[in-house]
């Protein structure tokens, strides 16, 4: 093989570069499903309770879903990875806040 043919040859384990994009979209869809599930669960952990602390998990989860949606529309792979990592961080903060809300609700109870 000449140098030009070697440079254009696909890397072993990939099928022309389409597989990583499909893998990425599958991961985004799965992550969006997990986020939607926890958004529904946030209702039972105190979200929508009309108190700033209890609504924080819902707000973080909605922001996480919005940032995850950016992954689909961004063209640069570096920006997609950054958006996905930011969404994961927001998601983890929301889940942590849900856990704290459950602890507070269990110990103190929600006062209306």
C-alpha positions as CSV (number, residue, x, y, z in Angstrom):
1,X,0.0,0.0,0.0
2,X,1.1,3.5,-0.7
3,X,1.3,6.2,2.0
4,X,-1.8,7.8,0.6
5,X,-3.8,4.6,0.7
6,X,-2.6,3.9,4.2
7,X,-3.7,7.4,5.4
8,X,-7.2,6.9,4.0
9,X,-7.6,3.3,5.3
10,X,-10.2,2.9,8.1
11,X,-8.9,2.2,11.6
12,X,-9.4,-1.4,12.8
13,X,-12.6,-1.8,14.7
14,X,-14.5,1.0,13.0
15,X,-16.8,0.8,10.0
16,X,-16.0,4.1,8.2
17,X,-16.6,6.4,11.2
18,X,-20.4,6.0,11.4
19,X,-20.4,3.7,14.4
20,X,-19.1,6.3,17.0
21,X,-21.9,8.7,16.1
22,X,-24.6,6.0,16.4
23,X,-23.0,4.9,19.8
24,X,-23.1,8.5,21.0
25,X,-26.8,8.9,20.0
26,X,-27.7,5.7,21.8
27,X,-26.0,6.9,25.0
28,X,-27.7,10.3,24.7
29,X,-31.1,8.6,24.3
30,X,-30.5,6.3,27.3
31,X,-29.3,9.2,29.4
32,X,-32.4,11.3,28.5
33,X,-34.6,8.3,29.5
34,X,-32.9,8.1,32.9
35,X,-33.2,11.9,33.3
36,X,-36.9,11.8,32.5
37,X,-37.5,8.9,35.0
38,X,-35.8,10.9,37.7
39,X,-37.7,14.0,36.8
40,X,-40.9,12.1,37.4
41,X,-39.5,10.7,40.7
42,X,-38.6,14.2,41.8
43,X,-42.4,14.8,42.4
44,X,-42.2,12.2,45.2
45,X,-39.0,13.6,46.7
46,X,-40.4,17.0,47.3
47,X,-40.0,18.7,43.9
48,X,-42.9,20.9,42.9
49,X,-43.4,21.5,46.7
50,X,-43.1,25.3,46.1
51,X,-40.1,25.8,48.3
52,X,-36.8,26.9,46.9
53,X,-34.8,23.9,48.4
54,X,-37.3,21.3,47.3
55,X,-37.6,22.7,43.8
56,X,-33.8,22.8,43.2
57,X,-33.7,19.1,42.2
58,X,-36.4,19.6,39.6
59,X,-34.7,22.8,38.2
60,X,-31.3,21.0,38.0
61,X,-32.9,18.0,36.3
62,X,-34.6,20.2,33.7
63,X,-31.3,22.0,33.1
64,X,-29.5,18.7,32.7
65,X,-32.1,17.6,30.1
66,X,-31.7,20.9,28.2
67,X,-27.9,20.6,28.2
68,X,-28.1,17.0,27.1
69,X,-30.3,18.1,24.1
70,X,-27.4,20.3,23.0
71,X,-25.3,17.1,22.4
72,X,-27.5,16.2,19.4
73,X,-27.1,19.6,17.7
74,X,-23.5,20.5,18.4
75,X,-21.1,19.8,15.5
76,X,-17.8,19.7,17.2
77,X,-17.0,16.5,19.1
78,X,-15.1,18.4,21.8
79,X,-18.2,20.6,22.5
80,X,-20.5,17.6,22.5
81,X,-18.3,15.9,25.1
82,X,-18.2,19.0,27.2
83,X,-22.0,19.4,27.0
84,X,-22.5,15.7,27.9
85,X,-20.1,16.0,30.9
86,X,-21.9,19.2,32.1
87,X,-25.2,17.4,31.8
88,X,-23.9,14.5,33.8
89,X,-22.7,16.9,36.5
90,X,-26.0,18.7,36.7
91,X,-27.8,15.3,36.8
92,X,-25.6,14.1,39.7
93,X,-26.3,17.4,41.6
94,X,-30.0,16.9,41.1
95,X,-29.9,13.3,42.3
96,X,-27.9,14.4,45.3
97,X,-30.4,17.1,46.1
98,X,-33.2,14.5,45.8
99,X,-31.5,12.4,48.4
100,X,-31.1,15.3,50.7
101,X,-34.8,16.2,50.2
102,X,-35.8,12.7,51.1
103,X,-33.7,12.9,54.3
104,X,-35.2,16.2,55.2
105,X,-38.7,15.0,54.5
106,X,-38.2,11.9,56.5
107,X,-36.6,13.6,59.5
108,X,-38.5,16.9,59.7
109,X,-41.4,16.4,57.3
110,X,-42.6,19.0,54.8
111,X,-44.4,21.8,56.6
112,X,-47.2,23.3,54.5
